[in-house]
Amino acid sequence: MNKIYLTLFMLALTTNIFSQQKNCNCLENLDKVIEKTEINYAGFPSAVTEKTISKYKTLVKKLKQGAVGTSNPRACFKIIKAYVGYFNDKHFDFEYALNDDSNKEYNQITEAQFRSTYSKIKPGSVEGIWTNPDSSIKLAIIPKAKNVYQAVIVKSNDVKLPKGLVYSTITKTTGGYTFDKYNWITPDYPVRIRGGLLFLWNFEIWGREYPTPMNAAEKTELATWKNYNFGLGISKLNDKTTLLRIASFNNDNKIREIIAKNDSLIRSSENLIVDLRGNAGGNSGWFYLMPYFYTNPIDQGPSLLRLSEENKKRTMPKIKSFLDNPPTDPSLKKNYTPELIAINKKAYQEIPQSKAAFYPIPSMLLTADSIAKSPGNIALIFDDLGGSSTEFFFYISRQSKKIKRYGTHTYGMMDYMGMSEETKLPFSDFYLVIPDTKASWTDTAPINGKGFQPERDLGHLPHNKWISFVVDDLNKNKQ
């Protein structure tokens, strides 16, 4: 197959659109990233210690040498990405928005050429013909070099995404596939192949058409991503069990709507399965499930703010807003207690003068008026794409007596957070956010890079068997 694709690449017309490209002073940008990381990043004191300081300094010296004289933003991105990658924290986010055409690549392969050339594709390979949820775009994923693949558009209804455009570059690493897009260079965000479905983390999903097309269940899953629905859906599996699929927490409004619309269905079920596979987080849509899983007050734990001057300045207005604007949601309002107000007032007074390394920011205790009789058993399903707020839901779910957790370990990216404020860099097309707080568990049981592990490991089973296993297990273990 190597000979075939090399021949194809020699024959295919691969071009770039040449236009004036922006330049950047790489050393200036790298210096700014290092400066802000060392004073503001909540994970810096743990990552750079007496034992690791030599390794860190060696890396910084090497990267600075590479940055000298570098003005190409793509080359500079790789240098700064290597620095950010040292900390192994996906909340420590560095991205590059490609706003000019000079970075676009084209390949003139057609779908017919692909089908005639690539007739023998190994099972599980990323190669193939893939379609998006509304069938408006097709990609042919072809090898470009060793462990590097191009996803080329071979059909498009969008004039801004013409045929031949290299939509994405996918790289095979020791940890699995990662991707960049034609307009967006990212950290090593993961790609996963689940049967006939291709997940670009929880941003996009594509369905395989060739060589092995999707089965009926995979087609149904793909359809749930239409119109930015992000895989959200609910169904009755049997007379006792309801399945709620939440593949992303990027749209809380839709999660609230589907739960409200199906409240009677959920409450009439003995078992509720919440399928969170592929859910890399987003917001806090899990909160709308609390009326069903609540069995006792939920302690979210404090977040610990690293007390740099810049972090203090960013945090003080948030605490003041919390004090000045009590929540209006009835389920939260009752937990806005005098004790919580007093703790936040104390934090507001102490933080500006504190010389401590970290300060605990209090969080609201979550309570409900009653405990729902049904569903009596709730199963949460996780996999290795589950990150951020999905992992926080894993953490607090352990306080519910109704919930059981299934699947495989989560992604591992929730030790450090509080990264809503962008750190501006000299080159405006670079995007950097630095977490300024750490989770309550980080010092004693960190999860970055390894994730949370469900009590019931399903790693020995194919993904398409997980739901049936959970259904059977819930029936065997009635409370």
Phi and psi in degrees as a GROMACS rama.xvg file:
@    title "Ramachandran Plot"
@    xaxis  label "Phi"
@    yaxis  label "Psi"
@TYPE xy
-59.2415  -43.0685  ASN-2
-62.5266  -37.9491  LYS-3
-64.4976  -49.3911  ILE-4
-73.8766  -26.8055  TYR-5
-67.5606  -40.4126  LEU-6
-62.5177  -42.9025  THR-7
-60.7274  -40.8875  LEU-8
-70.7903  -29.0869  PHE-9
-69.8801  -32.5685  MET-10
-86.6768  -30.921  LEU-11
-71.9096  146.039  ALA-12
-90.1127  109.634  LEU-13
-113.534  122.472  THR-14
-134.18  165.768  THR-15
-117.181  148.583  ASN-16
-85.6039  119.946  ILE-17
-94.9679  122.308  PHE-18
-146.754  168.627  SER-19
-63.7462  126.926  GLN-20
-100.883  142.259  GLN-21
-67.6601  150.036  LYS-22
-113.976  159.819  ASN-23
-139.331  154.779  CYS-24
-88.7061  100.028  ASN-25
-65.0745  -42.7914  CYS-26
-62.1826  -39.3759  LEU-27
-61.4705  -43.123  GLU-28
-69.6919  -41.0359  ASN-29
-63.2453  -44.5361  LEU-30
-58.6576  -40.1157  ASP-31
-66.6119  -41.8375  LYS-32
-61.6359  -45.6753  VAL-33
-63.173  -45.3068  ILE-34
-58.2704  -50.1798  GLU-35
-70.4068  -33.0713  LYS-36
-65.2269  -47.014  THR-37
-66.0599  -28.6676  GLU-38
-98.0564  -24.25  ILE-39
-114.489  -27.0601  ASN-40
-70.4247  125.02  TYR-41
-65.0499  -24.4789  ALA-42
-90.5804  -4.9872  GLY-43
-62.8426  -45.7101  PHE-44
-60.1156  -29.1932  PRO-45
-84.1108  -30.1843  SER-46
-84.0128  -27.93  ALA-47
-119.06  98.4164  VAL-48
-120.301  -176.557  THR-49
-58.443  -34.7481  GLU-50
-75.1648  -28.5198  LYS-51
-110.292  -4.37584  THR-52
-60.5575  -36.1277  ILE-53
-65.1375  -45.718  SER-54
-61.4393  -41.9739  LYS-55
-63.0589  -47.1761  TYR-56
-64.3014  -36.7764  LYS-57
-63.0655  -43.1629  THR-58
-62.3188  -47.4934  LEU-59
-59.8357  -43.664  VAL-60
-61.4398  -44.5826  LYS-61
-63.5642  -44.1089  LYS-62
-67.8882  -37.5665  LEU-63
-65.6154  -38.3788  LYS-64
-62.4423  -39.767  GLN-65
-70.551  -27.8299  GLY-66
-77.7249  -24.3795  ALA-67
-61.3437  122.265  VAL-68
82.1421  -3.93256  GLY-69
-84.3141  125.412  THR-70
-123.846  -12.1875  SER-71
-74.7201  122.378  ASN-72
-59.9992  -35.9422  PRO-73
-63.9446  -45.2629  ARG-74
-65.6878  -37.8273  ALA-75
-67.9452  -38.1554  CYS-76
-57.0555  -43.2017  PHE-77
-61.7201  -37.7259  LYS-78
-67.3699  -48.1947  ILE-79
-69.7914  -34.892  ILE-80
-60.5345  -36.7768  LYS-81
-64.9627  -35.462  ALA-82
-68.4395  -49.7264  TYR-83
-61.7136  -38.4831  VAL-84
-64.386  -21.1623  GLY-85
-56.2765  -31.8853  TYR-86
-89.1281  -8.68717  PHE-87
50.4796  53.6442  ASN-88
-140.545  107.81  ASP-89
-71.5738  -13.355  LYS-90
-79.6608  -18.8738  HIS-91
-83.7078  93.1578  PHE-92
-108.755  127.25  ASP-93
-130.195  121.179  PHE-94
-134.924  165.181  GLU-95
-135.775  114.219  TYR-96
-85.9703  120.773  ALA-97
-87.6232  102.752  LEU-98
-102.086  6.91033  ASN-99
-127.336  162.885  ASP-100
-81.6705  -6.21091  ASP-101
-66.4925  -20.9256  SER-102
-89.2953  -10.5091  ASN-103
-74.1427  138.725  LYS-104
-117.485  151.719  GLU-105
-130.507  147.301  TYR-106
-140.359  129.122  ASN-107
-88.2543  18.428  GLN-108
-63.5096  142.493  ILE-109
-107.409  167.062  THR-110
-63.2723  -39.7335  GLU-111
-63.2277  -41.8195  ALA-112
-62.3184  -40.8685  GLN-113
-62.6376  -47.6379  PHE-114
-63.0388  -36.6029  ARG-115
-77.2013  -27.0026  SER-116
-90.062  -39.2096  THR-117
-107.434  75.1478  TYR-118
-94.4393  -13.6202  SER-119
-125.199  88.082  LYS-120
-107.908  130.775  ILE-121
-65.436  142.101  LYS-122
-57.1843  136.203  PRO-123
87.4298  -4.59781  GLY-124
-73.4082  153.048  SER-125
-75.9135  -17.2802  VAL-126
-65.7876  148.689  GLU-127
147.304  -176.864  GLY-128
-101.837  126.221  ILE-129
-126.441  145.3  TRP-130
-122.079  151.544  THR-131
-84.0809  173.084  ASN-132
-58.4162  -33.7478  PRO-133
-100.191  12.5869  ASP-134
61.2098  22.6108  SER-135
-87.8135  -15.8765  SER-136
-137.646  138.544  ILE-137
-121.384  142.839  LYS-138
-118.284  140.35  LEU-139
-107.332  115.641  ALA-140
-95.6073  116.929  ILE-141
-126.25  152.025  ILE-142
-71.5423  137.865  PRO-143
-107.164  -43.1055  LYS-144
-153.427  -177.191  ALA-145
-60.2238  121.514  LYS-146
66.3916  14.8551  ASN-147
-126.486  133.118  VAL-148
-129.714  148.55  TYR-149
-111.514  131.894  GLN-150
-97.8746  102.782  ALA-151
-100.204  133.316  VAL-152
-72.0394  121.994  ILE-153
-113.009  -7.83598  VAL-154
-151.334  137.664  LYS-155
-156.798  136.193  SER-156
-98.9665  4.93469  ASN-157
-110.384  117.745  ASP-158
-64.3484  -22.4379  VAL-159
-80.2412  -11.559  LYS-160
-125.065  76.7848  LEU-161
-73.7629  160.695  PRO-162
-60.5486  141.285  LYS-163
96.876  -18.7122  GLY-164
-67.7137  132.344  LEU-165
-76.8144  100.478  VAL-166
-70.3512  -37.9707  TYR-167
-151.363  149.316  SER-168
-111.479  124.794  THR-169
-114.377  130.457  ILE-170
-118.42  133.903  THR-171
-90.9753  121.159  LYS-172
-117.659  177.344  THR-173
-64.2062  -24.427  THR-174
-95.8582  5.50339  GLY-175
117.64  -173.051  GLY-176
-80.3628  147.707  TYR-177
-131.78  168.157  THR-178
-142.847  154.305  PHE-179
-127.518  156.881  ASP-180
-113.348  168.661  LYS-181
-60.2083  -25.1986  TYR-182
-120.649  15.0483  ASN-183
-161.947  113.73  TRP-184
-100.956  131.58  ILE-185
-120.931  171.686  THR-186
-62.9995  -173.237  PRO-187
-78.4848  69.2256  ASP-188
-71.2773  138.569  TYR-189
-81.3158  150.807  PRO-190
-116.361  137.524  VAL-191
-131.452  141.319  ARG-192
-106.954  118.463  ILE-193
-116.385  90.3709  ARG-194
65.3085  -117.795  GLY-195
-95.1228  15.7495  GLY-196
-118.785  141.601  LEU-197
-118.04  118.227  LEU-198
-105.338  120.541  PHE-199
-90.4754  83.4848  LEU-200
44.698  -129.581  TRP-201
-111.103  25.3882  ASN-202
-85.8785  -44.073  PHE-203
-143.841  157.074  GLU-204
-135.605  140.313  ILE-205
-129.95  145.694  TRP-206
-109.399  137.465  GLY-207
-77.3402  133.581  ARG-208
-106.884  -26.4282  GLU-209
-151.936  138.978  TYR-210
-86.0232  -25.9676  PRO-211
-110.144  108.709  THR-212
-69.3706  161.796  PRO-213
-59.8236  149.649  MET-214
-86.1207  -179.882  ASN-215
-61.9076  -42.1167  ALA-216
-64.6682  -38.6708  ALA-217
-68.8848  -36.9541  GLU-218
-63.4356  -38.6311  LYS-219
-65.087  -42.8983  THR-220
-62.1231  -44.5629  GLU-221
-59.8119  -40.6069  LEU-222
-64.5076  -26.5294  ALA-223
-73.3798  -3.98868  THR-224
-98.3992  1.14007  TRP-225
-64.8665  151.41  LYS-226
54.3411  39.2881  ASN-227
57.3552  36.5803  TYR-228
-82.22  -12.7971  ASN-229
51.8837  42.2401  PHE-230
73.1503  15.8118  GLY-231
-79.6333  130.399  LEU-232
-168.394  161.646  GLY-233
-142.258  143.126  ILE-234
-153.698  155.701  SER-235
-93.0114  116.8  LYS-236
-81.6708  -39.4706  LEU-237
-158.78  -171.49  ASN-238
-69.1451  -10.8852  ASP-239
-112.138  -18.6894  LYS-240
-128.824  132.231  THR-241
-113.954  139.82  THR-242
-109.967  124.654  LEU-243
-114.719  120.301  LEU-244
-102.314  120.306  ARG-245
-127.974  96.5373  ILE-246
-88.1783  -3.46094  ALA-247
-161.72  147.382  SER-248
-103.073  28.1659  PHE-249
-83.6916  -6.41505  ASN-250
-140.605  86.6392  ASN-251
-64.0996  -33.301  ASP-252
-61.3839  -43.0792  ASN-253
-67.7949  -35.0736  LYS-254
-65.8307  -44.5902  ILE-255
-60.9876  -42  ARG-256
-64.9986  -45.6893  GLU-257
-69.2139  -34.0105  ILE-258
-70.234  -43.4886  ILE-259
-62.939  -41.3575  ALA-260
-65.9256  -30.8076  LYS-261
-111.128  22.1957  ASN-262
-57.2131  -44.8487  ASP-263
-66.1612  -35.6119  SER-264
-63.9965  -45.7647  LEU-265
-64.0692  -44.4698  ILE-266
-72.3914  -17.4231  ARG-267
-90.807  0.809296  SER-268
-98.9889  137.894  SER-269
-71.6771  -35.1367  GLU-270
-124.055  141.417  ASN-271
-125.248  125.022  LEU-272
-107.448  125.513  ILE-273
-110.295  108.492  VAL-274
-88.9209  109.197  ASP-275
-108.624  18.4847  LEU-276
-62.7544  136.355  ARG-277
81.9363  -5.14299  GLY-278
-82.1726  103.836  ASN-279
-87.3221  10.9983  ALA-280
101.961  -150.852  GLY-281
139.754  -99.4248  GLY-282
-112.03  -139.93  ASN-283
-124.764  43.9943  SER-284
-62.4435  -19.5106  GLY-285
-60.4047  -22.1558  TRP-286
-58.8799  -31.3673  PHE-287
-73.4211  -7.60366  TYR-288
-90.6343  -8.79721  LEU-289
-60.4238  -35.9664  MET-290
-58.2056  -22.1091  PRO-291
-93.7797  -36.9434  TYR-292
-95.9725  -7.29104  PHE-293
-66.0221  128.694  TYR-294
-130.022  -15.0797  THR-295
-167.521  163.943  ASN-296
-54.2516  138.33  PRO-297
-102.185  117.455  ILE-298
-93.2722  113.444  ASP-299
-77.4645  -16.1847  GLN-300
78.4487  152.513  GLY-301
-78.3835  156.176  PRO-302
-104.406  142.646  SER-303
-105.255  114.705  LEU-304
-82.805  130.078  LEU-305
-75.1353  124.464  ARG-306
-89.6092  64.1353  LEU-307
-84.7065  162.691  SER-308
-63.0926  -39.6565  GLU-309
-67.8142  -40.5879  GLU-310
-65.1177  -37.4254  ASN-311
-60.7014  -46.7127  LYS-312
-63.1848  -34.083  LYS-313
-75.9117  -31.3626  ARG-314
-85.3655  -34.8484  THR-315
-55.9122  -45.6317  MET-316
-61.5881  -31.46  PRO-317
-68.5547  -41.1844  LYS-318
-65.8703  -41.3499  ILE-319
-62.9003  -41.1171  LYS-320
-63.677  -38.8437  SER-321
-61.7646  -39.0424  PHE-322
-75.2947  -35.7146  LEU-323
-85.0195  -18.1426  ASP-324
-129.15  80.5994  ASN-325
-57.2354  147.052  PRO-326
-63.9384  145.899  PRO-327
-98.8767  -20.6557  THR-328
-63.2808  121.549  ASP-329
-54.768  -34.6591  PRO-330
-71.1758  -19.4205  SER-331
-101.856  -31.5878  LEU-332
-58.9803  -38.547  LYS-333
-69.4144  -18.2678  LYS-334
-94.2792  1.94653  ASN-335
-84.9749  71.2319  TYR-336
-85.4918  161.997  THR-337
-57.2016  -35.4127  PRO-338
-64.9107  -42.5452  GLU-339
-66.4771  -41.1456  LEU-340
-61.6764  -42.1734  ILE-341
-64.4037  -40.9149  ALA-342
-64.9747  -39.8915  ILE-343
-70.6284  -36.0824  ASN-344
-63.7159  -40.185  LYS-345
-62.6186  -43.5697  LYS-346
-62.0179  -39.9922  ALA-347
-64.0318  -33.4574  TYR-348
-80.6155  -36.5594  GLN-349
-85.9353  -33.8539  GLU-350
-56.7531  -45.4955  ILE-351
-59.0948  -32.8473  PRO-352
-98.3979  -10.3763  GLN-353
-66.5831  138.808  SER-354
-106.194  6.54333  LYS-355
-69.1152  161.726  ALA-356
-73.9554  -38.0778  ALA-357
-135.844  154.114  PHE-358
-132.301  130.431  TYR-359
-74.3097  120.394  PRO-360
-91.7606  118.588  ILE-361
-68.1534  151.927  PRO-362
-122.25  163.198  SER-363
-81.325  133.303  MET-364
-69.632  135.69  LEU-365
-101.376  124.196  LEU-366
-133.55  166.146  THR-367
-134.108  161.071  ALA-368
-72.8957  -26.8382  ASP-369
-154.171  168.199  SER-370
-105.657  121.643  ILE-371
-68.2038  133.622  ALA-372
-68.3991  -38.7956  LYS-373
-129.522  144.111  SER-374
-71.6188  145.089  PRO-375
-86.122  -23.9098  GLY-376
-127.575  130.461  ASN-377
-126.759  127.464  ILE-378
-110.835  131.072  ALA-379
-107.597  132.67  LEU-380
-113.469  126.473  ILE-381
-122.554  157.907  PHE-382
-140.899  -171.559  ASP-383
-78.4547  6.20175  ASP-384
-98.5716  -8.61378  LEU-385
-71.0757  119.993  GLY-386
-144.396  174.773  GLY-387
57.0804  -123.442  SER-388
-64.1987  -23.0131  SER-389
-65.4449  -38.764  THR-390
-71.2037  -32.7937  GLU-391
-65.494  -38.3015  PHE-392
-62.2956  -40.5968  PHE-393
-55.8095  -46.4513  PHE-394
-61.1311  -50.7307  TYR-395
-75.3441  -23.3251  ILE-396
-64.1459  -21.1544  SER-397
-70.3382  -10.0822  ARG-398
-89.2549  -6.38128  GLN-399
-94.4899  135.076  SER-400
-79.2372  -9.13468  LYS-401
-90.5586  -21.4412  LYS-402
-94.1795  138.746  ILE-403
-123.665  144.436  LYS-404
-112.884  134.664  ARG-405
-129.584  163.629  TYR-406
117.306  -139.633  GLY-407
-125.431  178.178  THR-408
-59.8935  150.135  HIS-409
-78.5201  179.05  THR-410
-67.834  -43.4544  TYR-411
94.0747  77.2975  GLY-412
-155.565  32.9224  MET-413
-119.946  9.2863  MET-414
-67.579  -36.5484  ASP-415
-123.541  141.474  TYR-416
-153.802  -157.969  MET-417
69.5118  45.0947  GLY-418
-115.069  37.4181  MET-419
-76.9555  -19.969  SER-420
-91.9031  123.907  GLU-421
-75.453  140.436  GLU-422
-94.7828  112.554  THR-423
-70.9136  137.047  LYS-424
-116.359  159.646  LEU-425
-56.1126  -38.6134  PRO-426
-88.2256  112.036  PHE-427
-68.5031  -19.9607  SER-428
-82.5095  -8.55905  ASP-429
-82.5615  142.539  PHE-430
-125.62  125.255  TYR-431
-135.595  129.707  LEU-432
-128.433  134.487  VAL-433
-117.798  116.521  ILE-434
-60.2345  131.93  PRO-435
-108.133  -4.13043  ASP-436
-130.938  160.677  THR-437
-123.417  153.91  LYS-438
-72.5712  161.469  ALA-439
-62.4478  -24.8278  SER-440
-92.6559  -8.9927  TRP-441
-59.5458  -40.604  THR-442
-71.5012  -28.5344  ASP-443
-104.424  -32.1197  THR-444
-146.422  67.4367  ALA-445
-64.2343  150.078  PRO-446
-121.554  -9.56411  ILE-447
-55.9869  129.338  ASN-448
87.2158  -10.4242  GLY-449
-134.349  -27.6382  LYS-450
79.9143  179.478  GLY-451
-88.7192  147.301  PHE-452
-110.249  117.84  GLN-453
-61.9386  152.751  PRO-454
-66.5783  -30.9321  GLU-455
-111.104  98.3747  ARG-456
-78.5944  127.279  ASP-457
-112.492  16.4474  LEU-458
-61.655  -18.4643  GLY-459
-81.4698  -7.13907  HIS-460
-110.39  149.551  LEU-461
-61.4665  149.874  PRO-462
-57.141  -34.6594  HIS-463
-74.2654  -2.7109  ASN-464
-102.771  -5.16531  LYS-465
-64.6691  -45.497  TRP-466
-61.5633  -46.3783  ILE-467
-63.7552  -35.7311  SER-468
-62.6915  -44.9195  PHE-469
-65.0083  -41.7849  VAL-470
-57.8726  -48.2485  VAL-471
-63.8134  -39.9698  ASP-472
-67.9085  -37.8549  ASP-473
-65.6387  -38.4964  LEU-474
-68.5744  -31.2189  ASN-475
-74.9015  -28.9038  LYS-476
-118.046  54.1937  ASN-477
-64.9062  139.545  LYS-478
